[in-house]
């Protein structure tokens, strides 16, 4: 019987991945954890700071954990406010997880990476194997983390798997300080208000993905036979790419009263400008038959429909 520990379960990805894993394995098989309690506890929950190695080891042994999904991290824009803290949490947290996985002989570890590993020397669209010179401490930590994962797989046999997520769009949980956050905020403004100020310029193209595709990709990768995988660093993952202007025009088809202006955040704009505007995920499609389901049009319809239901339910 699998026993799964999710670290960073309260975040944008963690909230939905936790629910999907509960559906797949059963509620008692999934232990969620974070540095603070969630607003609603619908699973076995433990307070955990991933830098506390003793606490991590206690939880792994207490529940006889077989898999860890390590999602705790400080994201790109937020990370630039305190680079040393970001490096400490993002890197030492991962090393704690890899070490406990090695010593306790866990079956699998999941480590999310990001398009933030790419940089100005990366061609666009970005291939699976390419030049990487990330410009943020978040991207640097994710790239180093990918290489640590490959190292632990090759040296110690730790079956750790990773995806390079594009910008994730979700209606269930707000994002937490990333450079692609505008692509979630704009949907809330389309429902709640009539005006949205975008912090990126109108023609800034970035890869995006609707959260259900990201969750499904994660589960499919973790289910894939180990012998089929050609990398344990991070698989490129792609669904669609768009600019703020293109996304706004699509949303406006359904929310004609929405108007958009631009108040450029120089930090996040410089980060976005350093990333590839699209990625090639041929390796994922070949190795474990990855196929995305949602494009920009279907994502827009789903987001607006579900957000309307969400707001109506709170009235």
C-alpha positions in Angstrom: 0.0 0.0 0.0 1.3 3.4 -1.0 1.7 6.1 1.7 2.3 9.5 0.1 3.7 12.6 1.8 3.0 16.0 0.1 5.3 18.8 1.3 3.9 22.3 0.5 0.4 21.0 0.2 -1.3 24.4 0.7 0.1 26.0 -2.4 -1.4 26.4 -5.9 -0.2 23.1 -7.2 -0.3 21.3 -3.9 -4.0 21.9 -3.2 -5.1 20.3 -6.4 -2.5 17.6 -6.6 -3.4 16.5 -3.0 -7.0 16.1 -4.0 -6.1 14.1 -7.1 -3.8 11.8 -5.1 -6.6 11.2 -2.5 -8.9 10.3 -5.3 -6.3 7.9 -6.8 -5.0 6.2 -3.6 -7.6 7.0 -0.9 -7.8 9.7 1.7 -5.9 7.7 4.4 -3.0 7.1 2.0 -2.1 10.8 1.6 -0.5 12.8 4.3 -0.4 16.6 3.5 2.0 19.0 5.2 3.0 22.6 5.1 4.4 25.3 7.5 0.9 26.3 8.5 -2.5 24.7 8.6 -4.8 24.9 5.6 -8.1 26.8 5.8 -9.9 23.5 5.4 -8.5 20.3 6.5 -9.7 17.4 4.3 -6.8 15.1 4.8 -4.3 13.8 7.3 -2.2 16.9 8.0 1.1 17.6 9.7 2.8 20.9 10.3 6.3 20.6 8.6 9.1 22.9 7.8 11.1 21.0 5.2 14.3 22.5 6.7 13.7 20.5 9.9 15.3 17.2 9.0 14.3 15.5 12.2 10.7 16.4 11.8 10.7 15.2 8.2 12.2 11.9 9.3 9.7 11.5 12.1 6.8 11.9 9.7 8.2 9.5 7.1 8.7 6.8 9.8 5.4 7.5 11.6 3.3 7.0 8.5 5.6 4.5 6.7 5.9 6.9 3.7 6.7 5.3 0.3 6.5 8.4 -1.9 7.2 12.1 -1.4 5.9 15.0 -3.5 8.2 17.8 -2.6 6.4 21.0 -3.7 7.6 23.6 -1.1 9.5 26.5 -2.7 9.8 30.2 -2.9 8.8 31.3 -6.4 10.5 33.6 -9.0 9.4 37.2 -8.2 9.0 36.5 -4.4 12.4 34.9 -4.3 14.2 38.0 -5.6 13.2 39.8 -2.4 15.4 37.5 -0.3 17.8 35.4 -2.4 19.6 33.7 0.5 16.4 32.6 2.1 15.1 31.4 -1.2 18.3 29.3 -1.9 18.2 27.9 1.6 14.5 26.7 1.4 14.6 25.6 -2.3 17.9 23.8 -2.2 18.4 22.5 1.4 14.7 21.5 1.5 15.3 19.3 -1.6 18.5 17.8 -0.2 16.7 16.9 3.0 14.0 15.1 1.0 16.6 13.3 -1.2 18.5 12.1 1.8 15.5 10.7 3.6 14.5 9.0 0.4 17.9 7.5 0.1 18.2 6.3 3.7 14.6 5.1 4.0 14.6 3.5 0.5 11.4 5.3 -0.7 9.9 4.1 -3.9 9.6 7.5 -5.6 10.1 11.2 -5.2 8.5 14.0 -7.1 10.3 17.4 -7.6 8.6 20.2 -9.6 10.9 22.3 -11.8 10.0 25.2 -14.0 10.6 27.2 -17.2 12.6 29.5 -14.9 15.6 27.2 -15.5 15.9 28.7 -19.0 17.6 32.0 -19.7 18.7 34.5 -22.3 21.0 32.0 -24.1 18.2 29.4 -24.4 16.8 29.2 -27.9 13.0 29.6 -28.3 11.2 27.3 -28.4 13.4 25.7 -25.7 14.5 22.1 -26.5 14.7 19.4 -23.8 18.5 19.7 -23.7 19.8 23.2 -24.2 21.8 26.1 -22.9 20.5 27.3 -19.5 21.5 30.4 -17.7 18.6 31.3 -15.3 18.5 34.9 -14.2 16.6 34.4 -10.9 17.6 32.7 -7.7 14.5 30.6 -8.1 15.6 29.5 -11.5 19.1 28.9 -10.3 17.8 26.7 -7.4 15.5 24.8 -9.7 18.3 24.1 -12.2 20.6 23.0 -9.5 17.8 20.9 -8.0 17.3 19.1 -11.3 20.9 18.2 -11.4 20.8 17.0 -7.8 17.9 14.7 -8.7 19.8 13.2 -11.6 22.8 12.7 -9.3 20.8 10.9 -6.6 19.2 8.7 -9.3 22.6 7.8 -10.8 24.6 7.4 -7.6 22.0 6.1 -5.1 19.2 4.8 -7.3 16.6 7.2 -5.9 13.7 7.2 -8.4 13.1 11.0 -8.4 11.1 12.5 -11.2 10.5 16.1 -12.3 8.5 18.3 -14.7 9.4 21.8 -15.9 6.0 23.5 -15.5 5.0 26.4 -17.6 2.8 29.1 -16.0 -0.1 27.4 -14.2 -3.6 28.7 -14.4 -6.1 27.6 -11.7 -9.4 28.8 -10.2 -9.1 27.0 -6.9 -6.1 28.6 -5.3 -4.3 31.9 -6.0 -0.7 31.8 -7.1 2.1 32.7 -4.7 4.5 35.2 -6.2 5.4 33.9 -9.7 6.1 35.8 -12.9 3.1 34.3 -14.7 0.5 35.2 -12.0 -1.2 37.8 -14.2 -2.7 34.9 -16.2 -4.7 33.9 -13.1 -5.4 37.4 -11.7 -7.0 38.5 -15.0 -9.7 35.9 -14.7 -10.7 37.1 -11.2 -10.9 40.6 -12.5 -13.1 39.5 -15.4 -15.6 38.1 -12.9 -15.3 40.6 -10.0 -14.5 43.9 -11.7 -14.3 45.6 -15.1 -10.7 46.6 -15.2 -7.4 44.8 -15.0 -3.8 46.2 -14.8 -1.3 43.8 -16.2 2.2 43.8 -14.8 3.8 42.4 -18.0 3.8 44.2 -21.4 1.1 43.2 -23.9 3.4 41.2 -26.2 5.3 39.2 -23.5 4.8 35.6 -24.7 5.1 32.8 -22.2 4.2 29.1 -22.0 1.0 28.4 -20.0 -1.0 25.4 -18.8 -4.4 24.8 -17.2 -4.0 23.2 -13.8 -5.9 19.9 -14.6 -3.4 19.2 -17.3 -0.5 19.9 -14.9 -1.9 17.5 -12.3 -2.6 14.8 -14.9 0.9 15.2 -16.3 2.3 14.8 -12.8 0.4 11.6 -12.1 1.2 10.1 -15.5 4.9 10.8 -15.1 4.9 9.1 -11.6 3.0 6.1 -13.1 5.4 5.7 -16.1 7.7 2.7 -16.0 11.1 3.8 -14.8 12.8 2.1 -17.8 10.9 4.4 -20.2 12.3 7.6 -18.7 15.2 9.2 -20.5 15.9 11.8 -17.8 15.5 12.3 -14.1 16.3 16.1 -14.3 13.2 17.7 -15.5 10.9 17.0 -18.5 9.8 20.0 -20.6 6.0 20.3 -20.4 3.9 22.3 -22.8 0.3 23.1 -23.6 0.0 26.5 -25.2 1.7 29.9 -25.1 0.2 33.3 -25.2 0.7 37.0 -24.6 -1.3 39.1 -22.1 -3.0 40.8 -25.1 -4.0 37.5 -26.7 -5.3 36.1 -23.4 -7.2 39.4 -22.8 -8.8 39.2 -26.2 -9.9 35.7 -25.6 -11.4 36.5 -22.2 -13.2 39.6 -23.7 -15.2 37.3 -26.0 -16.9 36.1 -22.8 -16.5 39.2 -20.6 -17.0 42.1 -22.9 -17.0 44.7 -20.2 -13.4 43.9 -19.1 -10.8 46.5 -19.9 -7.1 46.0 -19.5 -4.3 48.5 -18.9 -0.6 48.0 -18.2 1.4 48.9 -15.1 4.7 47.2 -15.8 6.5 45.6 -12.9 10.1 46.0 -14.0 11.4 43.0 -11.9 8.8 40.5 -13.3 9.1 42.0 -16.8 12.9 41.4 -16.8 12.3 37.9 -15.5 9.8 37.1 -18.2 12.0 38.6 -20.9 14.8 36.1 -19.9 12.6 33.1 -20.3 11.8 31.2 -23.5 8.4 32.1 -25.0 7.6 28.4 -25.7 9.1 25.0 -25.1 9.4 21.7 -27.0 8.1 18.8 -24.9 8.9 16.0 -27.4 10.7 13.9 -24.8 7.6 13.8 -22.5 5.4 12.9 -25.5 7.7 10.1 -26.6 8.7 8.7 -23.2 5.4 8.5 -21.4 2.8 9.6 -24.1 2.1 13.0 -22.7 -0.8 14.8 -24.4 -2.3 18.1 -23.3 -6.0 18.5 -23.3 -6.6 22.3 -22.8 -5.6 25.1 -25.1 -6.0 28.8 -24.5 -9.7 28.8 -25.7 -10.8 25.9 -23.6 -8.8 27.1 -20.6 -10.6 30.4 -20.8 -14.0 28.9 -20.9 -13.3 26.5 -18.0 -11.7 29.3 -15.8 -14.6 31.7 -16.3 -17.3 29.0 -15.8 -15.7 27.7 -12.6 -14.9 31.1 -11.2 -18.5 32.1 -11.6 -19.7 29.0 -9.7 -17.1 29.7 -7.0 -18.2 33.3 -6.5 -21.9 32.4 -6.6 -21.3 29.7 -3.9 -19.8 32.3 -1.5 -22.7 34.8 -1.8 
